[in-house]
Amino acid sequence: MGAWINANITLPRSVTLSEEKENAVSHFIGLFLAIIGFMYVLASSSAYGHPEAKIGMIIFAISNIVLYAASAFYHYLEPGTVKKALRVLDHSSIYILIAGSYTPILLYIGDRLTIGYAIGIWAAAIIGIVLTIRFWGRFYPVHIALYVVMGWSVLSIYSHVFSNIPAEILPYALTGGIIYTLGVIFYSVKKIPHNHLIWHFFVIGGSLSFFIGYCRYLLA
């Protein structure tokens, strides 16, 4: 496995040590918040709220932990095999977070349509991860497009979803989606100074928006 990683996975050449440090710090902050959120969900799940939503919230919290841990340690480590492996996980975990962000409301509704949609969005995430690994360094615009399409694909069942969840969640979900999408712009445009750091904080902001909305109106 290590030989395959070293032969096929590349590291960016233009990133400075100071940029890597700030990227690592930003998502160590995200990791800390994600762990706090996970602990909060576990503490709440024993006494309050909708059972299926709690399961979805646990999945959402874990998807955040995976993303922030992979990103933080990838940026923190010195170049080498482990850093390359974490870079793959870092990119793959974007798909995991997108699917994880949907899961609480889909399980909360829990009918045939939303369960089927949950299966579909996780299948799309798996396909995205496979494409990331199989075609590493290629089809970059395709991955960006997949992130955005997956992120907003809920609009295809918008009326069904938002008529079956607490209406108060909608502003948080829309805000989170918009923050993630704006972040993708900075993620994509490498010429912007500190673009990756800015992207990191947009991701944290999107996660917080979803998490606060879900905790207030699904777990409460």
C-alpha positions in Angstrom: 0.0 0.0 0.0 2.8 2.4 0.9 4.5 1.8 -2.4 1.3 2.5 -4.3 0.7 5.7 -2.4 4.2 6.9 -3.0 4.0 6.1 -6.7 0.6 7.6 -7.3 -0.2 10.3 -4.8 1.4 13.7 -5.1 1.7 16.6 -2.7 1.3 20.2 -3.7 4.6 22.0 -4.4 3.5 25.6 -4.0 2.4 25.5 -0.4 4.7 27.1 2.1 5.5 25.8 5.6 3.7 28.7 7.2 0.6 28.1 5.1 0.6 24.5 6.1 0.9 25.5 9.7 -2.1 27.9 9.5 -4.1 25.3 7.6 -3.4 22.7 10.3 -4.3 25.1 13.1 -7.6 26.1 11.5 -8.8 22.6 11.2 -7.5 21.5 14.6 -9.9 24.2 15.8 -12.6 22.5 13.7 -11.6 19.1 15.1 -11.9 20.4 18.6 -15.4 21.8 17.9 -16.4 18.6 16.1 -15.4 16.5 19.1 -17.3 18.8 21.5 -20.3 18.5 19.2 -20.1 14.7 19.1 -20.0 14.6 22.9 -23.0 16.9 23.1 -25.0 14.6 20.7 -24.1 11.5 22.7 -25.1 13.2 26.0 -28.4 14.3 24.4 -29.2 11.1 22.7 -30.0 9.2 25.9 -32.8 11.5 27.0 -34.2 13.8 24.3 -35.4 14.1 20.8 -36.4 12.0 17.8 -34.5 8.6 17.9 -33.8 8.4 14.1 -32.6 12.0 14.1 -30.2 11.2 16.9 -28.7 8.4 14.9 -28.4 10.8 11.9 -26.8 13.4 14.2 -24.2 10.9 15.4 -23.4 10.1 11.7 -23.2 13.8 11.0 -20.9 14.4 14.0 -18.6 11.5 13.0 -18.4 12.8 9.4 -17.2 16.1 10.8 -14.6 14.5 13.0 -13.3 12.4 10.0 -13.0 15.5 7.8 -11.3 17.8 10.4 -9.0 15.1 11.7 -7.9 14.1 8.2 -7.4 17.7 7.2 -5.6 18.9 10.4 -3.2 16.0 10.5 -2.5 16.1 6.8 -1.5 19.7 6.9 0.4 19.2 10.2 2.7 16.3 9.1 5.9 16.5 7.3 6.0 15.3 3.6 6.0 11.5 3.4 3.8 8.4 2.9 1.4 9.1 5.8 0.9 12.7 4.7 0.1 11.5 1.2 -2.4 9.0 2.5 -4.0 11.6 4.6 -4.3 13.9 1.6 -6.4 11.2 -0.1 -8.5 10.9 3.0 -8.7 14.7 3.2 -10.2 15.0 -0.3 -12.4 12.0 0.2 -13.8 13.2 3.4 -15.5 16.1 1.6 -17.9 13.6 0.1 -18.4 12.0 3.5 -19.3 15.4 5.1 -21.7 16.3 2.3 -23.6 13.0 2.7 -23.3 13.2 6.5 -24.9 16.7 6.5 -28.0 15.3 4.8 -28.4 12.3 7.0 -30.1 13.8 10.1 -33.1 15.2 8.3 -33.4 12.3 5.9 -33.5 9.8 8.9 -35.8 12.2 10.8 -38.4 11.9 8.1 -37.6 8.3 7.5 -40.1 7.5 4.7 -39.4 5.5 1.6 -38.4 8.6 -0.4 -35.9 10.0 2.1 -34.4 6.6 3.0 -33.9 6.0 -0.7 -32.4 9.4 -1.1 -30.1 8.8 1.9 -28.9 5.6 0.2 -28.4 7.5 -3.1 -26.4 10.3 -1.5 -24.1 7.9 0.3 -23.7 5.9 -2.9 -22.7 9.1 -4.7 -20.2 9.8 -1.9 -18.6 6.3 -2.3 -18.4 6.9 -6.1 -16.7 10.2 -5.5 -14.2 8.6 -3.1 -13.4 5.9 -5.6 -12.9 8.4 -8.4 -10.7 10.5 -6.1 -8.4 7.5 -5.5 -8.6 5.9 -8.9 -8.0 9.1 -10.9 -5.8 11.0 -8.4 -4.8 14.4 -9.7 -7.1 14.2 -12.7 -10.6 15.6 -13.5 -10.3 18.3 -10.8 -13.3 20.3 -12.2 -15.4 17.1 -12.1 -14.8 16.8 -8.4 -15.7 20.4 -7.8 -18.9 20.0 -9.8 -19.7 16.8 -7.8 -19.3 18.6 -4.5 -21.7 21.4 -5.6 -24.2 19.1 -7.3 -24.3 16.7 -4.3 -24.6 19.6 -1.9 -27.6 21.1 -3.6 -29.3 17.9 -4.9 -31.7 18.0 -2.0 -33.5 20.7 -4.0 -34.9 17.8 -6.2 -37.0 16.8 -3.2 -37.2 20.2 -1.5 -40.9 20.4 -1.0 -41.1 16.9 0.5 -38.2 17.4 2.9 -39.0 20.9 4.2 -42.7 20.1 4.7 -41.7 17.2 7.0 -39.1 18.8 9.3 -39.3 21.7 11.7 -39.5 24.9 9.6 -36.9 26.6 11.8 -34.2 24.3 10.4 -34.5 25.8 6.9 -32.5 29.0 7.6 -29.7 27.1 9.2 -29.6 24.5 6.4 -29.7 27.1 3.6 -27.0 29.2 5.4 -24.8 26.2 5.8 -25.2 25.2 2.2 -24.4 28.8 1.0 -21.4 29.0 3.2 -20.0 25.6 1.9 -20.7 26.7 -1.7 -18.9 30.1 -1.2 -16.0 28.2 0.3 -15.7 26.1 -2.8 -14.9 29.3 -4.7 -11.8 29.9 -2.5 -10.9 26.2 -2.6 -10.9 26.3 -6.4 -9.1 29.6 -7.1 -5.5 29.0 -6.1 -4.4 32.5 -6.9 -6.2 34.0 -4.0 -3.7 34.5 -1.1 -4.3 32.0 1.7 -7.2 30.6 -0.3 -7.0 27.2 1.5 -7.1 28.8 4.9 -10.2 30.8 3.9 -11.8 27.6 2.6 -11.1 25.9 5.9 -13.0 28.6 7.8 -15.9 28.5 5.4 -16.1 24.7 6.1 -16.2 25.3 9.8 -18.9 28.0 9.4 -21.0 25.6 7.3 -20.6 22.8 9.8 -21.6 25.1 12.7 -24.7 26.3 10.9 -26.0 22.8 10.2 -25.0 21.6 13.7 -26.7 24.5 15.5 -29.9 24.1 13.5 -30.1 20.3 14.0 -29.4 20.5 17.7 -32.0 23.2 18.3 -34.8 21.6 16.3 -34.1 17.9 15.8 -32.6 17.0 19.2 -34.6 19.4 21.3 
